[in-house]
Amino acid sequence: MRIFDPHIHMTSRTTDDYERMAAAGVRALVEPAFWLGQPRTSPDTFADYFDSLLGWEPFRAGQFGIRHHATIALNPKEANDPRCRPVLDLLPRYLEKDGVVAVGEIGYDSMTPEEDEVFAAQLALAVAHELPALVHTPHRDKARGTERTLAVVAESGIDPGRVAVDHLNEVTVELVRDSGCWLGFSIYPDTKMSPDRMVELLRRYGTERMLVNSAADWGRSDPLLTRATGEAMLLAGFTADDVDRVLWRNPVEFYGQSGRLDLADLDDADATFEGNSILRGGN
């Protein structure tokens, strides 16, 4: 079983986690920019953080044969802090770098006017830089937040096929499926989705445009729950090809739209990819 985790915050994980993930079949991942756990106080701290996502984390991952990519953005939680807004001026420099495969995480935390402005501005950056967008839906009032998210996406003019709307559940799946966007699901020990719930959604809605991630971060989370979901799919009667589509080919197809996926040295990676991704052997 080969796994591409399309949303995991390795900054908050130990190097031992990389080793465990490699042993479980994780061969590639995307790490979205997110919050520190406490307020950042200046744009300079973001620059240091973005640099670590593009330098230190790929090095740590590479020790275990895992290919690391990143998405860069001002996250929704910090969009409300005026000290952080100048980060928007830093983003174009980082969105041009190899290894950056989308603008993200963007979207909503508390659905404030400030978040509206920052969300729209970063969708415009995604269009300008010809990158996909990874969108965070709020943990509170999720249905209303998802509806508002899809309205802003539609207003932005970005192709919905270049947008992944993440942290979905049974309440929001149909909203996003009907929008043409990709559907992201975070598998968590106590909140969000479980492997069994995810299997039921896959049984009902199919595997097309479905992205399954661990979203492992500072909180109680498990970077191996992508593997657990694949195993639950097999037990439920899905084929190995179904599992490969959800856990490998779908994230490769979505992020491959960036033209920056670096999968050339991974066994059989090029045989599974169709689209306009550039598969190359280094940055």
Accessible surface in RSA format (square Angstrom, percent):
REM  Atomic radii and reference values for relative SASA: ProtOr
REM  Chains: A
REM  Algorithm: Lee & Richards
REM  Probe-radius: 1.40
REM  Slices: 20
REM RES _ NUM      All-atoms   Total-Side   Main-Chain    Non-polar    All polar
REM                ABS   REL    ABS   REL    ABS   REL    ABS   REL    ABS   REL
RES MET A   1    80.03  41.4  13.09   8.7  66.94 159.4  27.41  23.3  52.62  69.7
RES ARG A   2    35.66  15.0  31.07  15.8   4.59  10.9  17.54  24.0  18.12  11.0
RES ILE A   3     0.11   0.1   0.11   0.1   0.00   0.0   0.11   0.1   0.00   0.0
RES PHE A   4     0.43   0.2   0.00   0.0   0.43   1.1   0.00   0.0   0.43   1.2
RES ASP A   5     0.05   0.0   0.05   0.0   0.00   0.0   0.00   0.0   0.05   0.0
RES PRO A   6     3.35   2.4   3.02   2.8   0.33   1.2   3.02   2.5   0.33   2.1
RES HIS A   7     1.56   0.9   1.56   1.1   0.00   0.0   0.58   0.6   0.98   1.1
RES ILE A   8     0.00   0.0   0.00   0.0   0.00   0.0   0.00   0.0   0.00   0.0
RES HIS A   9     5.49   3.0   5.49   3.8   0.00   0.0   0.87   0.9   4.62   5.4
RES MET A  10     0.00   0.0   0.00   0.0   0.00   0.0   0.00   0.0   0.00   0.0
RES THR A  11    45.11  32.1  27.45  27.8  17.66  42.1  27.40  36.8  17.71  26.8
RES SER A  12    24.10  20.4   0.00   0.0  24.10  55.5   2.47   5.3  21.62  30.3
RES ARG A  13    37.65  15.8  28.19  14.4   9.46  22.5   3.97   5.4  33.68  20.4
RES THR A  14    83.87  59.7  78.73  79.8   5.15  12.3  78.72 105.7   5.16   7.8
RES THR A  15    51.08  36.3  47.39  48.0   3.69   8.8  32.04  43.0  19.05  28.8
RES ASP A  16    94.98  66.5  93.73  93.3   1.25   3.0  20.93  49.2  74.06  73.9
RES ASP A  17    11.45   8.0  11.45  11.4   0.00   0.0   0.00   0.0  11.45  11.4
RES TYR A  18     0.00   0.0   0.00   0.0   0.00   0.0   0.00   0.0   0.00   0.0
RES GLU A  19    96.66  55.5  95.27  72.1   1.39   3.3  24.36  47.1  72.29  59.0
RES ARG A  20   102.46  43.0  96.16  49.0   6.30  15.0  50.90  69.6  51.56  31.2
RES MET A  21     0.02   0.0   0.02   0.0   0.00   0.0   0.02   0.0   0.00   0.0
RES ALA A  22    32.82  30.2  15.53  24.0  17.28  39.3  16.28  22.9  16.54  43.8
RES ALA A  23    94.26  86.7  49.82  76.9  44.44 101.1  62.96  88.7  31.29  82.9
RES ALA A  24    15.79  14.5   8.02  12.4   7.77  17.7  15.61  22.0   0.17   0.5
RES GLY A  25    14.31  17.6   0.00   N/A  14.31  17.6  14.29  39.2   0.01   0.0
RES VAL A  26     2.61   1.7   0.47   0.4   2.14   5.2   0.47   0.4   2.14   5.8
RES ARG A  27    54.35  22.8  54.13  27.6   0.21   0.5  29.07  39.7  25.27  15.3
RES ALA A  28     0.00   0.0   0.00   0.0   0.00   0.0   0.00   0.0   0.00   0.0
RES LEU A  29     0.00   0.0   0.00   0.0   0.00   0.0   0.00   0.0   0.00   0.0
RES VAL A  30     0.00   0.0   0.00   0.0   0.00   0.0   0.00   0.0   0.00   0.0
RES GLU A  31     0.00   0.0   0.00   0.0   0.00   0.0   0.00   0.0   0.00   0.0
RES PRO A  32     0.00   0.0   0.00   0.0   0.00   0.0   0.00   0.0   0.00   0.0
RES ALA A  33     1.58   1.5   1.54   2.4   0.04   0.1   1.54   2.2   0.04   0.1
RES PHE A  34    14.56   7.3  13.43   8.3   1.13   2.9  13.45   8.2   1.11   3.2
RES TRP A  35    85.29  34.2  84.73  41.0   0.56   1.3  66.06  35.2  19.23  31.2
RES LEU A  36    77.68  43.3  67.92  48.6   9.75  24.5  68.54  48.1   9.14  24.6
RES GLY A  37    39.36  48.5   0.00   N/A  39.36  48.5  15.78  43.3  23.58  52.8
RES GLN A  38   115.52  64.6 113.58  83.0   1.95   4.6  26.18  55.7  89.34  67.8
RES PRO A  39    90.26  65.8  76.71  69.9  13.56  49.3  82.58  68.2   7.68  47.7
RES ARG A  40     7.39   3.1   4.26   2.2   3.13   7.4   2.97   4.1   4.42   2.7
RES THR A  41    84.93  60.4  71.88  72.9  13.05  31.1  48.10  64.6  36.83  55.7
RES SER A  42    35.44  29.9  34.86  46.5   0.58   1.3  29.57  63.0   5.87   8.2
RES PRO A  43    35.56  25.9  35.52  32.4   0.04   0.2  35.56  29.4   0.00   0.0
RES ASP A  44   104.85  73.4 103.66 103.2   1.18   2.8  25.95  61.1  78.89  78.7
RES THR A  45    51.93  36.9  47.01  47.7   4.92  11.7  48.39  65.0   3.53   5.3
RES PHE A  46     2.16   1.1   2.16   1.3   0.00   0.0   2.16   1.3   0.00   0.0
RES ALA A  47    19.18  17.6  19.18  29.6   0.00   0.0  19.18  27.0   0.00   0.0
RES ASP A  48   101.29  71.0  92.92  92.5   8.37  19.8  29.53  69.5  71.76  71.6
RES TYR A  49    21.88  10.2  15.72   8.9   6.17  16.0  21.79  16.4   0.10   0.1
RES PHE A  50     0.41   0.2   0.41   0.3   0.00   0.0   0.41   0.3   0.00   0.0
RES ASP A  51    74.65  52.3  66.43  66.1   8.22  19.4  27.41  64.5  47.24  47.1
RES SER A  52    34.41  29.1  29.10  38.8   5.31  12.2  30.06  64.0   4.35   6.1
RES LEU A  53     0.41   0.2   0.00   0.0   0.41   1.0   0.00   0.0   0.41   1.1
RES LEU A  54    40.46  22.5  17.60  12.6  22.85  57.4  18.55  13.0  21.91  59.0
RES GLY A  55    39.39  48.6   0.00   N/A  39.39  48.6  32.71  89.8   6.67  14.9
RES TRP A  56   140.21  56.3 132.61  64.2   7.60  17.8 119.62  63.8  20.58  33.4
RES GLU A  57     5.62   3.2   5.62   4.3   0.00   0.0   0.25   0.5   5.37   4.4
RES PRO A  58    38.20  27.8  30.26  27.6   7.94  28.9  30.94  25.5   7.26  45.2
RES PHE A  59   120.02  60.0 109.83  68.0  10.19  26.5 118.32  71.7   1.70   4.9
RES ARG A  60    18.07   7.6  18.07   9.2   0.00   0.0   4.60   6.3  13.47   8.2
RES ALA A  61     0.00   0.0   0.00   0.0   0.00   0.0   0.00   0.0   0.00   0.0
RES GLY A  62    45.57  56.2   0.00   N/A  45.57  56.2  25.61  70.3  19.96  44.7
RES GLN A  63   101.99  57.0  62.80  45.9  39.19  93.3  29.04  61.8  72.95  55.3
RES PHE A  64    60.92  30.5  40.45  25.1  20.47  53.3  49.01  29.7  11.91  34.1
RES GLY A  65    48.85  60.2   0.00   N/A  48.85  60.2  37.78 103.7  11.07  24.8
RES ILE A  66     2.95   1.7   0.33   0.2   2.62   6.3   0.54   0.4   2.41   6.6
RES ARG A  67    48.83  20.5  48.70  24.8   0.13   0.3  18.63  25.5  30.21  18.3
RES HIS A  68    12.51   6.8   0.52   0.4  11.99  30.7   0.00   0.0  12.51  14.6
RES HIS A  69     2.90   1.6   1.63   1.1   1.27   3.2   2.83   2.9   0.07   0.1
RES ALA A  70     0.50   0.5   0.37   0.6   0.14   0.3   0.37   0.5   0.14   0.4
RES THR A  71     0.00   0.0   0.00   0.0   0.00   0.0   0.00   0.0   0.00   0.0
RES ILE A  72     0.00   0.0   0.00   0.0   0.00   0.0   0.00   0.0   0.00   0.0
RES ALA A  73     1.40   1.3   0.00   0.0   1.40   3.2   0.00   0.0   1.40   3.7
RES LEU A  74     0.39   0.2   0.00   0.0   0.39   1.0   0.00   0.0   0.39   1.0
RES ASN A  75     6.86   4.7   6.73   6.5   0.13   0.3   3.76   9.0   3.10   3.0
RES PRO A  76     8.19   6.0   5.81   5.3   2.38   8.6   8.19   6.8   0.00   0.0
RES LYS A  77    89.03  43.4  77.43  47.5  11.61  27.6  38.35  34.5  50.68  54.0
RES GLU A  78    11.13   6.4   9.75   7.4   1.38   3.3  11.05  21.4   0.08   0.1
RES ALA A  79     0.85   0.8   0.41   0.6   0.44   1.0   0.41   0.6   0.44   1.2
RES ASN A  80    51.41  35.5  33.46  32.3  17.96  43.2  26.86  64.6  24.55  23.7
RES ASP A  81    28.94  20.3  24.51  24.4   4.43  10.5  17.72  41.7  11.22  11.2
RES PRO A  82   107.76  78.5  94.60  86.2  13.16  47.8  96.80  79.9  10.97  68.2
RES ARG A  83   112.88  47.4 102.19  52.1  10.69  25.4  59.91  81.9  52.97  32.1
RES CYS A  84     0.35   0.3   0.35   0.4   0.00   0.0   0.00   0.0   0.35   0.4
RES ARG A  85    69.92  29.4  66.31  33.8   3.61   8.6  25.90  35.4  44.02  26.7
RES PRO A  86    62.40  45.5  55.55  50.6   6.85  24.9  60.17  49.7   2.24  13.9
RES VAL A  87     0.00   0.0   0.00   0.0   0.00   0.0   0.00   0.0   0.00   0.0
RES LEU A  88    35.33  19.7  30.02  21.5   5.31  13.4  30.10  21.1   5.23  14.1
RES ASP A  89   123.15  86.3  96.97  96.5  26.18  61.9  34.02  80.1  89.13  88.9
RES LEU A  90    38.08  21.2  36.85  26.4   1.22   3.1  38.08  26.7   0.00   0.0
RES LEU A  91     0.00   0.0   0.00   0.0   0.00   0.0   0.00   0.0   0.00   0.0
RES PRO A  92    49.35  36.0  48.17  43.9   1.18   4.3  48.54  40.1   0.81   5.0
RES ARG A  93   131.70  55.3 115.72  59.0  15.99  38.1  68.50  93.6  63.21  38.3
RES TYR A  94     1.11   0.5   1.11   0.6   0.00   0.0   0.06   0.0   1.05   1.3
RES LEU A  95     0.00   0.0   0.00   0.0   0.00   0.0   0.00   0.0   0.00   0.0
RES GLU A  96   109.28  62.7  89.93  68.0  19.35  46.1  40.05  77.5  69.22  56.5
RES LYS A  97    79.35  38.7  74.47  45.7   4.87  11.6  29.80  26.8  49.55  52.8
RES ASP A  98    63.22  44.3  48.83  48.6  14.39  34.0   8.41  19.8  54.81  54.7
RES GLY A  99    11.11  13.7   0.00   N/A  11.11  13.7  10.26  28.1   0.85   1.9
RES VAL A 100     0.00   0.0   0.00   0.0   0.00   0.0   0.00   0.0   0.00   0.0
RES VAL A 101     0.00   0.0   0.00   0.0   0.00   0.0   0.00   0.0   0.00   0.0
RES ALA A 102     0.00   0.0   0.00   0.0   0.00   0.0   0.00   0.0   0.00   0.0
RES VAL A 103     0.00   0.0   0.00   0.0   0.00   0.0   0.00   0.0   0.00   0.0
RES GLY A 104     0.00   0.0   0.00   N/A   0.00   0.0   0.00   0.0   0.00   0.0
RES GLU A 105     8.60   4.9   8.60   6.5   0.00   0.0   1.84   3.5   6.76   5.5
RES ILE A 106     0.38   0.2   0.00   0.0   0.38   0.9   0.38   0.3   0.00   0.0
RES GLY A 107     3.44   4.2   0.00   N/A   3.44   4.2   0.00   0.0   3.44   7.7
RES TYR A 108     0.00   0.0   0.00   0.0   0.00   0.0   0.00   0.0   0.00   0.0
RES ASP A 109    19.03  13.3  17.67  17.6   1.36   3.2   1.09   2.6  17.94  17.9
RES SER A 110    55.61  47.0  33.23  44.4  22.38  51.5  23.84  50.8  31.77  44.5
RES MET A 111    20.28  10.5   7.56   5.0  12.72  30.3   7.56   6.4  12.72  16.8
RES THR A 112    33.34  23.7  31.53  32.0   1.80   4.3  33.34  44.8   0.00   0.0
RES PRO A 113    91.93  67.0  91.02  83.0   0.92   3.3  91.44  75.5   0.50   3.1
RES GLU A 114    71.60  41.1  71.53  54.1   0.07   0.2  20.90  40.4  50.70  41.4
RES GLU A 115     0.64   0.4   0.00   0.0   0.64   1.5   0.36   0.7   0.28   0.2
RES ASP A 116    43.02  30.1  40.63  40.4   2.39   5.7  22.29  52.5  20.73  20.7
RES GLU A 117   101.89  58.5  90.58  68.5  11.31  26.9  42.43  82.1  59.46  48.5
RES VAL A 118     2.80   1.8   2.66   2.4   0.13   0.3   2.80   2.4   0.00   0.0
RES PHE A 119     1.26   0.6   0.00   0.0   1.26   3.3   0.70   0.4   0.55   1.6
RES ALA A 120    48.22  44.3  42.90  66.2   5.32  12.1  43.42  61.1   4.80  12.7
RES ALA A 121    41.87  38.5  30.07  46.4  11.79  26.8  39.24  55.3   2.63   7.0
RES GLN A 122     1.05   0.6   1.05   0.8   0.00   0.0   0.00   0.0   1.05   0.8
RES LEU A 123     0.00   0.0   0.00   0.0   0.00   0.0   0.00   0.0   0.00   0.0
RES ALA A 124    58.62  53.9  49.63  76.6   8.99  20.5  55.03  77.5   3.59   9.5
RES LEU A 125    31.95  17.8  31.51  22.5   0.44   1.1  31.88  22.4   0.07   0.2
RES ALA A 126     0.38   0.3   0.00   0.0   0.38   0.9   0.00   0.0   0.38   1.0
RES VAL A 127    73.96  48.7  60.94  55.2  13.02  31.4  66.20  57.5   7.76  21.0
RES ALA A 128    76.25  70.1  39.83  61.5  36.42  82.8  50.01  70.4  26.24  69.5
RES HIS A 129    34.31  18.8  19.82  13.8  14.49  37.1  16.42  16.9  17.89  20.8
RES GLU A 130   131.73  75.6 123.59  93.5   8.14  19.4  40.10  77.6  91.63  74.8
RES LEU A 131     1.64   0.9   1.09   0.8   0.55   1.4   1.09   0.8   0.55   1.5
RES PRO A 132     0.00   0.0   0.00   0.0   0.00   0.0   0.00   0.0   0.00   0.0
RES ALA A 133     0.00   0.0   0.00   0.0   0.00   0.0   0.00   0.0   0.00   0.0
RES LEU A 134     3.53   2.0   3.53   2.5   0.00   0.0   3.53   2.5   0.00   0.0
RES VAL A 135     0.01   0.0   0.00   0.0   0.01   0.0   0.01   0.0   0.00   0.0
RES HIS A 136    22.62  12.4  22.41  15.6   0.21   0.5  16.23  16.7   6.39   7.4
RES THR A 137     0.00   0.0   0.00   0.0   0.00   0.0   0.00   0.0   0.00   0.0
RES PRO A 138     0.13   0.1   0.08   0.1   0.05   0.2   0.13   0.1   0.00   0.0
RES HIS A 139    91.92  50.2  66.04  45.9  25.88  66.2  47.05  48.5  44.87  52.2
RES ARG A 140   138.53  58.2 133.31  68.0   5.22  12.4  80.03 109.4  58.50  35.5
RES ASP A 141    76.89  53.9  52.51  52.3  24.38  57.6  29.30  69.0  47.59  47.5
RES LYS A 142    32.36  15.8  27.07  16.6   5.29  12.6  26.99  24.3   5.37   5.7
RES ALA A 143    37.22  34.2  34.51  53.3   2.70   6.2  34.51  48.6   2.70   7.2
RES ARG A 144   120.98  50.8 118.57  60.4   2.41   5.7  58.13  79.4  62.85  38.1
RES GLY A 145     0.00   0.0   0.00   N/A   0.00   0.0   0.00   0.0   0.00   0.0
RES THR A 146     0.00   0.0   0.00   0.0   0.00   0.0   0.00   0.0   0.00   0.0
RES GLU A 147    94.61  54.3  85.67  64.8   8.94  21.3  27.73  53.6  66.88  54.6
RES ARG A 148    66.42  27.9  59.91  30.5   6.51  15.5  31.87  43.6  34.55  20.9
RES THR A 149     0.00   0.0   0.00   0.0   0.00   0.0   0.00   0.0   0.00   0.0
RES LEU A 150    26.34  14.7  21.56  15.4   4.77  12.0  21.91  15.4   4.43  11.9
RES ALA A 151    49.47  45.5  39.97  61.7   9.50  21.6  48.27  68.0   1.20   3.2
RES VAL A 152    19.79  13.0  19.42  17.6   0.37   0.9  19.42  16.9   0.37   1.0
RES VAL A 153     5.34   3.5   5.29   4.8   0.05   0.1   5.29   4.6   0.05   0.1
RES ALA A 154    79.86  73.4  49.28  76.0  30.58  69.6  60.79  85.6  19.07  50.5
RES GLU A 155   145.35  83.4 108.02  81.7  37.33  88.9  52.53 101.6  92.82  75.8
RES SER A 156    40.15  33.9   4.49   6.0  35.66  82.1  16.86  35.9  23.29  32.6
RES GLY A 157    64.72  79.8   0.00   N/A  64.72  79.8  35.52  97.5  29.20  65.4
RES ILE A 158    11.92   6.8   3.73   2.8   8.19  19.7   5.91   4.3   6.01  16.3
RES ASP A 159    81.91  57.4  71.35  71.0  10.56  25.0  27.20  64.0  54.71  54.6
RES PRO A 160    52.83  38.5  52.83  48.2   0.00   0.0  52.83  43.6   0.00   0.0
RES GLY A 161    21.86  27.0   0.00   N/A  21.86  27.0  19.39  53.2   2.47   5.5
RES ARG A 162    47.70  20.0  47.70  24.3   0.00   0.0  18.44  25.2  29.26  17.7
RES VAL A 163     0.00   0.0   0.00   0.0   0.00   0.0   0.00   0.0   0.00   0.0
RES ALA A 164     0.26   0.2   0.26   0.4   0.00   0.0   0.26   0.4   0.00   0.0
RES VAL A 165     0.00   0.0   0.00   0.0   0.00   0.0   0.00   0.0   0.00   0.0
RES ASP A 166     2.86   2.0   2.86   2.8   0.00   0.0   0.65   1.5   2.21   2.2
RES HIS A 167     8.19   4.5   5.12   3.6   3.08   7.9   2.99   3.1   5.20   6.1
RES LEU A 168     1.93   1.1   0.00   0.0   1.93   4.9   0.00   0.0   1.93   5.2
RES ASN A 169    30.33  20.9  30.33  29.3   0.00   0.0   3.29   7.9  27.03  26.1
RES GLU A 170    80.82  46.4  63.08  47.7  17.75  42.3  48.15  93.1  32.67  26.7
RES VAL A 171   104.27  68.6  82.08  74.3  22.20  53.5  88.28  76.7  16.00  43.4
RES THR A 172     0.00   0.0   0.00   0.0   0.00   0.0   0.00   0.0   0.00   0.0
RES VAL A 173     0.45   0.3   0.45   0.4   0.00   0.0   0.45   0.4   0.00   0.0
RES GLU A 174    71.88  41.3  71.56  54.1   0.32   0.8  20.68  40.0  51.20  41.8
RES LEU A 175    61.23  34.1  53.03  37.9   8.20  20.6  56.57  39.7   4.66  12.5
RES VAL A 176     0.00   0.0   0.00   0.0   0.00   0.0   0.00   0.0   0.00   0.0
RES ARG A 177    90.15  37.8  85.51  43.6   4.64  11.0  23.75  32.5  66.40  40.2
RES ASP A 178   109.59  76.8  72.07  71.7  37.52  88.7  35.53  83.6  74.07  73.9
RES SER A 179    38.80  32.8  12.41  16.6  26.39  60.8  24.18  51.5  14.62  20.5
RES GLY A 180    27.27  33.6   0.00   N/A  27.27  33.6  22.90  62.8   4.37   9.8
RES CYS A 181     0.90   0.7   0.90   1.0   0.00   0.0   0.00   0.0   0.90   1.0
RES TRP A 182    12.36   5.0  12.36   6.0   0.00   0.0   8.32   4.4   4.04   6.6
RES LEU A 183     1.97   1.1   1.97   1.4   0.00   0.0   1.97   1.4   0.00   0.0
RES GLY A 184     1.15   1.4   0.00   N/A   1.15   1.4   1.15   3.1   0.00   0.0
RES PHE A 185     0.00   0.0   0.00   0.0   0.00   0.0   0.00   0.0   0.00   0.0
RES SER A 186     0.29   0.2   0.00   0.0   0.29   0.7   0.00   0.0   0.29   0.4
RES ILE A 187     0.00   0.0   0.00   0.0   0.00   0.0   0.00   0.0   0.00   0.0
RES TYR A 188    23.87  11.1  20.35  11.6   3.52   9.2  17.08  12.8   6.79   8.4
RES PRO A 189    50.59  36.9  14.51  13.2  36.08 131.2  23.26  19.2  27.33 169.9
RES ASP A 190   112.18  78.6  73.34  73.0  38.84  91.8  36.13  85.0  76.05  75.8
RES THR A 191    81.47  57.9  72.15  73.1   9.32  22.2  74.25  99.7   7.22  10.9
RES LYS A 192    52.47  25.6  28.47  17.5  24.00  57.1  31.27  28.1  21.20  22.6
RES MET A 193     0.78   0.4   0.12   0.1   0.66   1.6   0.78   0.7   0.00   0.0
RES SER A 194    36.54  30.9  36.27  48.4   0.28   0.6  31.77  67.6   4.78   6.7
RES PRO A 195    27.19  19.8  27.19  24.8   0.00   0.0  27.19  22.4   0.00   0.0
RES ASP A 196   103.55  72.5 101.09 100.6   2.46   5.8  32.53  76.6  71.02  70.8
RES ARG A 197    93.21  39.1  90.26  46.0   2.95   7.0  47.11  64.4  46.10  27.9
RES MET A 198     0.00   0.0   0.00   0.0   0.00   0.0   0.00   0.0   0.00   0.0
RES VAL A 199     7.10   4.7   7.10   6.4   0.00   0.0   7.10   6.2   0.00   0.0
RES GLU A 200    95.66  54.9  92.21  69.8   3.45   8.2  46.49  89.9  49.17  40.1
RES LEU A 201     8.68   4.8   8.66   6.2   0.02   0.0   8.68   6.1   0.00   0.0
RES LEU A 202     1.61   0.9   0.00   0.0   1.61   4.0   0.00   0.0   1.61   4.3
RES ARG A 203   124.12  52.1  97.73  49.8  26.39  62.8  58.52  80.0  65.60  39.8
RES ARG A 204   172.51  72.4 138.21  70.5  34.30  81.7  47.06  64.3 125.45  76.0
RES TYR A 205    33.17  15.5   7.66   4.4  25.50  66.4   8.54   6.4  24.63  30.4
RES GLY A 206    30.52  37.6   0.00   N/A  30.52  37.6  28.97  79.5   1.55   3.5
RES THR A 207    19.83  14.1  16.34  16.6   3.49   8.3   5.12   6.9  14.71  22.2
RES GLU A 208   111.28  63.9 103.13  78.0   8.15  19.4  25.55  49.4  85.72  70.0
RES ARG A 209    51.08  21.4  49.98  25.5   1.09   2.6  17.38  23.7  33.70  20.4
RES MET A 210     2.71   1.4   2.71   1.8   0.00   0.0   2.71   2.3   0.00   0.0
RES LEU A 211     4.61   2.6   4.61   3.3   0.00   0.0   4.61   3.2   0.00   0.0
RES VAL A 212     0.94   0.6   0.00   0.0   0.94   2.3   0.00   0.0   0.94   2.5
RES ASN A 213     1.35   0.9   1.35   1.3   0.00   0.0   0.00   0.0   1.35   1.3
RES SER A 214     0.01   0.0   0.00   0.0   0.01   0.0   0.00   0.0   0.01   0.0
RES ALA A 215     1.77   1.6   1.67   2.6   0.10   0.2   1.67   2.3   0.10   0.3
RES ALA A 216     0.00   0.0   0.00   0.0   0.00   0.0   0.00   0.0   0.00   0.0
RES ASP A 217    28.86  20.2  26.78  26.7   2.08   4.9   1.25   2.9  27.61  27.5
RES TRP A 218   122.03  49.0  89.44  43.3  32.59  76.5  91.91  49.0  30.12  48.9
RES GLY A 219    41.90  51.7   0.00   N/A  41.90  51.7  33.82  92.8   8.07  18.1
RES ARG A 220   170.03  71.4 145.09  74.0  24.94  59.4  77.23 105.6  92.80  56.2
RES SER A 221    16.53  14.0   0.00   0.0  16.53  38.1   0.00   0.0  16.53  23.2
RES ASP A 222    42.22  29.6  41.44  41.2   0.78   1.8   9.96  23.5  32.26  32.2
RES PRO A 223     1.63   1.2   1.58   1.4   0.05   0.2   1.58   1.3   0.05   0.3
RES LEU A 224    43.66  24.3  41.38  29.6   2.28   5.7  41.82  29.4   1.84   5.0
RES LEU A 225    22.15  12.3  22.15  15.8   0.00   0.0  22.15  15.6   0.00   0.0
RES THR A 226     0.03   0.0   0.03   0.0   0.00   0.0   0.00   0.0   0.03   0.0
RES ARG A 227    72.48  30.4  72.48  36.9   0.00   0.0  13.28  18.1  59.21  35.9
RES ALA A 228    31.40  28.9  27.20  42.0   4.20   9.6  28.43  40.0   2.98   7.9
RES THR A 229     0.00   0.0   0.00   0.0   0.00   0.0   0.00   0.0   0.00   0.0
RES GLY A 230     0.00   0.0   0.00   N/A   0.00   0.0   0.00   0.0   0.00   0.0
RES GLU A 231    76.38  43.9  75.01  56.7   1.37   3.3  25.65  49.6  50.73  41.4
RES ALA A 232    15.79  14.5  10.34  16.0   5.45  12.4  12.75  18.0   3.03   8.0
RES MET A 233     0.00   0.0   0.00   0.0   0.00   0.0   0.00   0.0   0.00   0.0
RES LEU A 234    77.94  43.4  62.35  44.6  15.58  39.2  62.74  44.1  15.20  40.9
RES LEU A 235   164.86  91.8 130.47  93.3  34.39  86.5 133.99  94.1  30.87  83.1
RES ALA A 236    39.02  35.9   9.22  14.2  29.80  67.8  20.21  28.5  18.81  49.8
RES GLY A 237    62.71  77.3   0.00   N/A  62.71  77.3  35.29  96.9  27.41  61.4
RES PHE A 238    34.59  17.3  24.42  15.1  10.17  26.5  27.68  16.8   6.91  19.8
RES THR A 239    76.62  54.5  70.13  71.1   6.48  15.5  73.58  98.8   3.04   4.6
RES ALA A 240    74.17  68.2  63.47  97.9  10.70  24.3  64.83  91.3   9.34  24.7
RES ASP A 241    86.53  60.6  79.57  79.2   6.96  16.4  32.23  75.9  54.30  54.2
RES ASP A 242    39.30  27.5  38.92  38.7   0.37   0.9   1.13   2.7  38.17  38.1
RES VAL A 243     4.60   3.0   4.60   4.2   0.00   0.0   4.60   4.0   0.00   0.0
RES ASP A 244    26.34  18.4  23.83  23.7   2.50   5.9  16.84  39.6   9.49   9.5
RES ARG A 245    83.02  34.9  83.02  42.3   0.00   0.0  10.25  14.0  72.77  44.1
RES VAL A 246     0.53   0.3   0.00   0.0   0.53   1.3   0.00   0.0   0.53   1.4
RES LEU A 247     0.41   0.2   0.15   0.1   0.26   0.7   0.41   0.3   0.00   0.0
RES TRP A 248     0.11   0.0   0.11   0.1   0.00   0.0   0.00   0.0   0.11   0.2
RES ARG A 249    61.81  26.0  58.63  29.9   3.18   7.6  21.09  28.8  40.72  24.7
RES ASN A 250     1.79   1.2   1.79   1.7   0.00   0.0   0.00   0.0   1.79   1.7
RES PRO A 251     0.56   0.4   0.56   0.5   0.00   0.0   0.56   0.5   0.00   0.0
RES VAL A 252     0.69   0.5   0.69   0.6   0.00   0.0   0.69   0.6   0.00   0.0
RES GLU A 253    84.21  48.3  82.39  62.3   1.82   4.3  18.40  35.6  65.82  53.7
RES PHE A 254     0.00   0.0   0.00   0.0   0.00   0.0   0.00   0.0   0.00   0.0
RES TYR A 255     0.43   0.2   0.43   0.2   0.00   0.0   0.00   0.0   0.43   0.5
RES GLY A 256     0.22   0.3   0.00   N/A   0.22   0.3   0.22   0.6   0.00   0.0
RES GLN A 257    42.10  23.5  35.03  25.6   7.07  16.8  15.73  33.5  26.37  20.0
RES SER A 258    15.02  12.7   0.00   0.0  15.02  34.6   0.08   0.2  14.94  20.9
RES GLY A 259    11.25  13.9   0.00   N/A  11.25  13.9   9.56  26.2   1.69   3.8
RES ARG A 260    33.87  14.2  31.72  16.2   2.14   5.1   5.23   7.1  28.63  17.4
RES LEU A 261     0.00   0.0   0.00   0.0   0.00   0.0   0.00   0.0   0.00   0.0
RES ASP A 262    17.06  12.0  17.06  17.0   0.00   0.0   5.79  13.6  11.28  11.2
RES LEU A 263     0.33   0.2   0.17   0.1   0.16   0.4   0.17   0.1   0.16   0.4
RES ALA A 264    47.81  44.0  18.64  28.8  29.16  66.3  21.82  30.7  25.99  68.8
RES ASP A 265   101.33  71.0  73.07  72.7  28.26  66.8  29.01  68.3  72.32  72.1
RES LEU A 266    20.98  11.7  14.72  10.5   6.25  15.7  16.32  11.5   4.66  12.5
RES ASP A 267   111.06  77.8 101.80 101.3   9.26  21.9  29.59  69.6  81.47  81.3
RES ASP A 268   100.72  70.6  89.97  89.6  10.75  25.4  16.99  40.0  83.73  83.5
RES ALA A 269     0.32   0.3   0.08   0.1   0.24   0.6   0.08   0.1   0.24   0.6
RES ASP A 270    98.24  68.8  84.39  84.0  13.85  32.7  23.78  56.0  74.46  74.3
RES ALA A 271    85.68  78.8  44.50  68.7  41.18  93.7  56.14  79.1  29.54  78.2
RES THR A 272    28.24  20.1  13.60  13.8  14.64  34.9  18.86  25.3   9.37  14.2
RES PHE A 273    25.36  12.7   9.12   5.6  16.24  42.3   9.84   6.0  15.52  44.4
RES GLU A 274   151.57  87.0 136.54 103.3  15.03  35.8  55.62 107.6  95.95  78.3
RES GLY A 275    67.88  83.7   0.00   N/A  67.88  83.7  34.01  93.3  33.87  75.8
RES ASN A 276   104.58  72.1  84.72  81.9  19.87  47.8  44.51 107.1  60.08  58.1
RES SER A 277    16.89  14.3   0.00   0.0  16.89  38.9   0.00   0.0  16.89  23.7
RES ILE A 278    92.87  52.8  89.15  66.4   3.72   9.0  92.87  66.9   0.00   0.0
RES LEU A 279    49.18  27.4  21.74  15.6  27.44  69.0  21.74  15.3  27.44  73.8
RES ARG A 280    73.02  30.7  68.36  34.8   4.66  11.1  36.62  50.0  36.40  22.1
RES GLY A 281    54.70  67.5   0.00   N/A  54.70  67.5  18.63  51.1  36.07  80.8
RES GLY A 282    37.54  46.3   0.00   N/A  37.54  46.3  26.32  72.2  11.22  25.1
RES ASN A 283   132.56  91.4  71.18  68.8  61.38 147.8  39.88  96.0  92.68  89.6
END  Absolute sums over single chains surface
CHAIN  1 A    11112.5       8634.8       2477.8       5938.8       5173.7
END  Absolute sums over all chains
TOTAL         11112.5       8634.8       2477.8       5938.8       5173.7
